[in-house]
Amino acid sequence: MKRLKFGLWICLCLCATTLVGQNKVKTTAEKVMLFIDGAQVTRTRQVDIPAGTSTLIFTGLSPYMDAQSMQVSAKGKLTVTAVNQQHNYTDSASVSQKQQSLQEELKKTEKQQKEQKAELGLINAEYEILKTNCSVSNKNTATSLATIKEVNQYYSTQLKTLKSKELAINEKIEELTRKQEQLNAELAQLSGKSLTPMSEIAVNVNAPAACKATFTLNYYVKNAGWFPSYDVRSGSLSEPISIVYKANIFQNTKEDWKNVELSLSSSNPTTGSVAPKLATYWLDYGLTAPRYSLNQNGNSVS
């Protein structure tokens, strides 16, 4: 019995150590080298490292990251034992939260619609009361002209007030209906949205003692780049032409690049540096020139 308790205690300790040893780290992009097709992103973060073996999981990285281009460097009294890429549906939680928020807003809108329709029902009831009591004539007693004018003025004022309230309520109901349609459309869009798994980098480290270490992540990511455009201007025929060179940047990596140190490059990192073998080009009718692949096929490093 004692051995069983001791073994169970060791197992619990190992599980607790495994859970504690994993530390999720959020980073921000500091430097970006933007190519014509793709970009090289640099992230830096200082992390507190406990003694022993632990795992750091750098989260929130682009799903379009090239895993073979990932480079991790660490400055500190530790040893990096392994670097692996994994995926996580981090945006699924945000989508669920957005759906819940939209559903609550939709319930609130429907409640306001019911309240406005109830107010409209009360106004219709007041209309009926005015129609029933608008007559002041009496078969046995003559009614003076002044009294008739006073009653007519009263009922006219009441009808105008009710009509204004009715118009305002109808406008409010139309506004709530449009809002309800918009919320339903957003909910339908979120329900059919396909989630994109964000990339994570798991770094296993071993430190003889607790310390602070600075980690630098460098990787290549797709779905970003830039292309040039030119503005040609001239004030008159006698003045020289001025040409303004512009760079149009696009970024669809699902990463946040705020206040980054941005550099532009006209090179293409996917082009290989190995010269291709030239093929014989025979000049004849109907023969096309040989084509060469400039991609980095087979130039992987492990």
N, C-alpha and C positions, 0 to 999 in steps of 0.2 A: 504493500500500500504506500509506503514511503517512497519507493522508487517511482511509482506512478505519479505521485504529486510532484516529485522533483523533475521528472521528464516533462510534465505539463508546464511547470514553471519555466523551464528552459525554452520550450516552444513559444510561450507567450512573450518572453523576453526577446526572442529572435524576431517575432512578428512586430513588436514595438520598435525594435531597432530598424527594421526595414522601412516602416512607415515614417519614422523620424528622419531617416537618412535621405529621404527624397525631399528636395526643396525646389519649388517652382520659382523661377526668376523672370521678371518682366524687364525688357530692355527697350530702348528707343534708338531709332536710326540716327546716327551722328554724321556720317559721311556717305555720300552716294556719288559714284562715278557712273554717269548716264551715257550709254552707248547708243548707236543708231537702233540697235535691237537688243534690249535687255539692259541691266544695270548691275553694278557691284555695290553691295550694301555693307557698311561697317557699323557694328554695334559694340559698345563698351559698357561694362558694369562691374562695380566692386561688390564682392559677396563675402559674407562671413562663413568660413569653412570650419566645421567641427573636426575634432580629432578622429582619426580612423577613416573608414571607407564611407563615402556618401555619393549621392547622385544629384546633380543639378539639372533641372529641366527648363530650358529657355523656351518660353511660350510666345505665342502671338506672331510667329513668322509666316511668311507668305506661302500659300499652298503651291505656288509656281516656282519655288526655289529648286535649284539644281543641287541635289544631295552630293554629287561628286565634287562640286566646287566648294563645299563647306570647309572652312579652316577655323580652328579654335586654338587660341593661344592664351596661356595663363601666366601671370606674374605673381609669384608667391612661393612659400615653402610647402609645395605639394607636388603630386605627380598625377597627370591625366592618364588614366588607364584605358579609356574607351570613349568613342564619340559615335552616337547613333541617331538617325533620324526616325521620327515617328509622327503620326497624324492624330489630330484631336478635333472633334466637332465643337470648337469653342463658340461658334456663332449660333449653335442650336439653342443654347440657354438664352441668348439675347432675343432670338426669334420667339421663343415661348413666352418670355417676359413681355414682348411687344404684343403678342396675341392676347395675353391676359389683360394688358392695359386697354387694348382696343375693345375687348368684350365688356369691360367695366364701363368704358365710355359709351358703348352701344346701349347698355342697360340704362344708363343715366339719361341718354337721349330718348329712349322709348318711354321712360317714366315722365319726362317733361312733355312728350307728346300727349300722353294720357291726361295730364293735368290741364294742358291747354284745351283739349277736347271737352273736358269737364266744364271748364270756364265757358266754352262756347255753348254747352247745353244750358247753363244757367242764364246766359243772355237770351237764348231762344225762349226760355220760360218767362223771362221778364217781358219779352215781346208779346207773348200771349196775354199776360196780365194787363198790359197797356191796351191791347185791342179790346179786351173784355170791359174795361172800366173807362174807355175813352168817351162814352156817351154820358151827357149830363142832363139829358131831357127827362122830364117827369110829366106824366099825363095829368096829374092833379095840380101841380104847381108850375107856374110860368117861370122860366129861367131868363134872367136879364142878359142883355147883350154883353155887358162888361164881364159877367161871370163866364160866359162862353169864350170870350177872347182870352181871359186869364187861363182857363183850362186848356184851350188850344195851344197857347204859348208854353204852358208847362209840359204838355205831352210832346210838343215839337222838340223842346229842349232835351227831354228824356230820350226820344228816339234818336236824335243826333248823337247823344253820348253813347247810347248802346251801339249805334252803327260804327262809331269810331273804335270802340272796344272790339267789335266783331272783326273789323278790317285788320287791326293790330294783331289779334289772335290768329287770324288766317295767315298773315305774313309770317308769324312766328312758327306756325305749323309747317308751312312750306319750307322755311329755313331748316327746321329740325328734320324734315323728310329728306332734303338734300344731304344733310350731314349724315343721316342714317344710311343712305345709299353709298356715300363715300366710305364710311366705316365698313360696310359689308364688302365693298370692293377691295379694300385693303386687307381684310381678313381672308378673303378668297385668294388674294395674291400670296399672302404669307402661307396659307395652307398648301398651295401648290409649289412653294419655293423649294428648290433643291439645295441642300446645305453643302457648302464646300469645306472640307476638312483643312484646318490650319496646320501648318508644320510646327513641329517641336524638335529641339535638339537635346538629347539626353547625354550628359557628360558625367562619366564616372571619375571620381578623384579619390586620392588617398593622401591624407595629411598626417604626419607624425604628431602634430599638436594643433590646437585650435589657432587659426590665423585668418588674416584678410588676404584676398586674392583678387586681382583685376583680370577679368576675362574679356577677350576681344574676339568677336565673331565676324568673319568675312565670307560672303557667299554671292553667287550670281543668281539673279532672278529674272524671269521673263515677264511679258506683258507690260513692259515699260520701254521708253526710248524717246527719241526726238528726231525732228526733221527740219531742215532749213527752209526759210522763206526770205524773200527780198522785197524791199520797197524802193522803187526807182522814182526819184522826184527831180523836177527841174522848174525853177521859177520863170525862166524865159529862154528864148533861143540863144541869147548871148551869154547865159550863165551855164556853168558846168553842171553835169548831172551828178546827183548824190545818190549813192546806193547804201541802204541800211540793211545790214545782215541780222536776221532774227532767228531764234530757235524756238520751235513749237514743241512743247513737252507734253507727253501723255504718261499716265501712271495708273494702271489697273491691277496692281499686285495684291490688293486687299490689305496692304500695310499702311501705316500712318507715317508720312514723311513730313513732320512739322519742324521748322527751323533747322533743316539739315544743311550741311556744307556741301553744296551741289557743284559738281564739275561735269563738263561735257566733253565727250570724245567722239571722234569720227571713225574710230576703229570698230572692228567686229570681233568680239572675243570668241565667237563660235567658229571662226575661220582657223584652220590648222596652219601651223608654221612649217610643215613638212612640204617641200616642193613636190608636185605630182610628176609622174613619169609621162613625158611627152609622147603622144601617139603620132603616127605618120598621118599627115593631112593630104589626101589625094585630091588634086584639083580635077574634077570631072563633072559632067552634067548630072544633076540630081543627087550628088553626094554632099552631105552636110558636114560642117566642121566638128571635130571631136569635142566632147564636153568633159569638164573636170569638176569633181566634187571638192569644194573647199571646206566642207565641214570637218570637225574633229572626230572622224570615225576611227576608232581603234587607238586614239591617243589618250586613253584613260590611265590614271595613276592610282594605285591602291597601296 
